[in-house]
Amino acid sequence: MTGFEIAGASAADMKLIRDWADEEGWNPGDSDRFAFAVADPEGFLVGRLDGEPVACISAVRYGGGFGFIGFYIARPAVRGQGYGIRLWHAGMERLDGRLVGLDGVVDQQDNYRKSGFRSAWNNFRYEGVPQGEEDGAVEIVDAGTLPFGRLAAYDRRFFPASRDAFLSAWTGLPGRTALAAVRDGRIEGLGVIRPSSAAHRIGPLYAATPAVAAALVLRLARHAPDGLVSVDVPDANPEAGALFERLGLAPAFETARMYTGPTPDLALTELFGVTSLELG
């Protein structure tokens, strides 16, 4: 493999990685890369062949014991030539000794199993224009008006490690809206919507009940110009898929959440939409 080198991604590379993911049909958010870079500035790798980018992967470290693999892409012209697997090994070496998670597309899941990953649940991307009425029993507020420490503590129920810097960027980047559901002073839900090249993406979506989740989705959809949204919905929450079908959304895409070890103990019955297929 003369002429193939692996190095950290530059700012220009981060935009290129986003474009590649869009070409794969993953519809990443327009500004996701800015929050991704905050999560772990050295966690994005690019493989170059004779100086030209041909493959990428993210291997992001969270805390001292967790990591997440994403953006694993080899360009069509170089697939099957071994460049992608070299990048895979480089990413996994960066996360050595940690519990590692990923969201794997269907045609790659067998390969991930060969690398020691086991399926925990499936995510189904639901898309459409939500229909219904909000539950007036819960108050929906701008998440930015709440103390950030409370938001971070709430997010920690749904993710295996602290990710405060990422969460701050994810909820606060220009062009996106973060809403929280509050009842009697308690946070009972959180949702973020962001513009993408196709349907506006909602994630994360946390809620104490399906009614709270529906209220957040309906309010967030107001911030999509045509009302069209998409949410990556875990089947580990048996009420989540049924909720989105009631709202008039349809499944369009499938991945599997996979881990190299035991599935983390998360509040899955209140997880209605994962934050991002790329970073968990």
CORDAHU-V843329 format. One record per backbone hydrogen bond with DSSP energy under -0.5 kcal/mol. NH is the residue of the N-H (numbers start at 1). CO is the residue of the C=O. Records with the same first field share a line. If there is no record, write none. Layout:
NH: CO / CO
//
This chain:
4: 1
5: 3 / 48
7: 46
9: 44
14: 10
15: 11
16: 12
17: 13
18: 14
19: 15
20: 16
21: 17
22: 18
23: 19
24: 20
25: 22
26: 21
30: 195
32: 29
34: 31
35: 31 / 32
36: 32
37: 33
38: 34
39: 35
40: 36
43: 40
45: 43 / 57
46: 7
47: 55
48: 5 / 46
49: 52
50: 3 / 48
51: 3
52: 49
54: 47
55: 47
56: 73
57: 45
58: 70
59: 43
60: 68
62: 66
65: 62
66: 62
67: 99
68: 60
69: 101
70: 58
73: 56 / 71
75: 54
78: 75
79: 75 / 76
81: 78
86: 82
87: 83
88: 84
89: 85
90: 86
91: 87
92: 88
93: 89
94: 90
95: 91 / 92
96: 93
98: 95
99: 65
101: 67
102: 258
103: 69 / 277
104: 102 / 256
106: 254
108: 105
109: 105 / 106
112: 108
113: 109
114: 110
115: 111 / 112
116: 113
117: 112
118: 259
120: 121 / 257
121: 257
123: 255
124: 233
125: 123 / 253
126: 124 / 231
127: 250
128: 229
130: 128 / 227
131: 247
136: 134
138: 135
139: 182
141: 139 / 180
143: 178
145: 142
146: 143
150: 147
151: 147
152: 148
153: 149
154: 150
155: 151
156: 152
157: 154
158: 155
167: 163
168: 164
169: 165
170: 166
171: 167
172: 168
173: 169
176: 173
177: 193
179: 191
180: 141
181: 189
182: 139 / 180
183: 186
186: 183
188: 181 / 186
189: 181
190: 206
191: 179
192: 204
193: 177
194: 201
197: 28
200: 228
201: 194
202: 230
203: 192 / 201
204: 273
205: 273
206: 190
207: 270
208: 188
213: 209
214: 210
215: 211
216: 212
217: 213
218: 214
219: 215
220: 216
221: 217
222: 218 / 219
223: 220
224: 221
225: 223
227: 224
229: 128
230: 200
231: 126
232: 202
233: 124 / 231
235: 122
237: 234
238: 236
240: 237
241: 237
242: 238
243: 239
244: 240
245: 241
246: 242
247: 243
248: 245
249: 244
250: 127
252: 125
253: 125
255: 123
256: 104
257: 121
258: 102 / 256
259: 118
260: 100
266: 264
267: 157
268: 266
270: 267
271: 268
272: 205 / 270
273: 205
274: 232
275: 280
280: 276
//
